[in-house]
């Protein structure tokens, strides 16, 4: 049984590199950091920048939760 499970895992698409796995979380982390810092720095344009950069992760989460197919 364990041999069969092992074969199923390796027969899928090609393996992803470390960069492919962590690229999007890194981008979201950078956006969040920029958003939080810009919210602390000033008003006006800084506030707009913070709303935009902090809104991207929320919009992505909403999109992927909505498009997720139940199993």
C-alpha positions as CSV (number, residue, x, y, z in Angstrom):
1,X,0.0,0.0,0.0
2,X,2.8,2.5,0.9
3,X,4.5,1.8,-2.4
4,X,1.3,2.7,-4.3
5,X,1.0,6.0,-2.4
6,X,4.6,6.8,-3.2
7,X,4.0,6.1,-6.8
8,X,1.0,8.4,-6.9
9,X,2.9,11.3,-5.4
10,X,5.8,11.1,-7.8
11,X,3.6,10.5,-10.9
12,X,2.2,14.0,-10.8
13,X,3.5,17.1,-12.4
14,X,7.2,18.0,-12.2
15,X,8.5,19.1,-8.8
16,X,8.5,22.8,-8.0
17,X,11.7,24.6,-7.0
18,X,12.1,26.3,-3.7
19,X,11.7,29.7,-5.4
20,X,8.4,28.7,-7.1
21,X,7.0,27.6,-3.7
22,X,8.0,30.7,-1.8
23,X,7.7,33.4,-4.4
24,X,4.1,34.4,-3.8
25,X,4.3,34.3,0.0
26,X,7.4,36.5,-0.2
27,X,5.7,39.0,-2.4
28,X,2.7,39.1,-0.1
29,X,5.0,39.6,2.9
30,X,6.8,42.5,1.2
31,X,3.4,44.1,0.3
32,X,2.2,43.8,3.8
33,X,5.4,45.2,5.3
34,X,5.3,48.2,2.9
35,X,1.6,48.7,3.7
36,X,2.2,48.6,7.5
37,X,5.2,51.0,7.3
38,X,3.4,53.4,5.0
39,X,0.5,53.5,7.4
40,X,2.8,54.6,10.2
41,X,4.9,57.1,8.2
42,X,2.4,59.7,7.1
43,X,-1.0,60.8,5.8
44,X,-2.4,61.5,2.3
45,X,-0.6,59.5,-0.3
46,X,0.9,57.3,2.4
47,X,-2.5,56.3,3.5
48,X,-3.5,55.4,-0.1
49,X,-0.4,53.3,-0.5
50,X,-1.1,51.5,2.7
51,X,-4.7,50.7,1.7
52,X,-3.6,49.4,-1.7
53,X,-0.8,47.3,-0.4
54,X,-2.8,45.9,2.5
55,X,-5.8,45.2,0.3
56,X,-4.0,43.0,-2.1
57,X,-3.5,40.0,0.3
58,X,-7.2,40.3,1.4
59,X,-8.4,40.4,-2.2
60,X,-6.3,37.3,-3.1
61,X,-7.6,35.4,-0.1
62,X,-11.2,36.2,-1.0
63,X,-10.6,35.2,-4.6
64,X,-9.0,31.9,-3.8
65,X,-11.6,31.1,-1.1
66,X,-14.4,31.8,-3.5
67,X,-12.8,29.8,-6.3
68,X,-11.9,26.8,-4.1
69,X,-13.8,23.7,-5.1
70,X,-15.1,21.6,-2.2
71,X,-13.9,18.0,-2.2
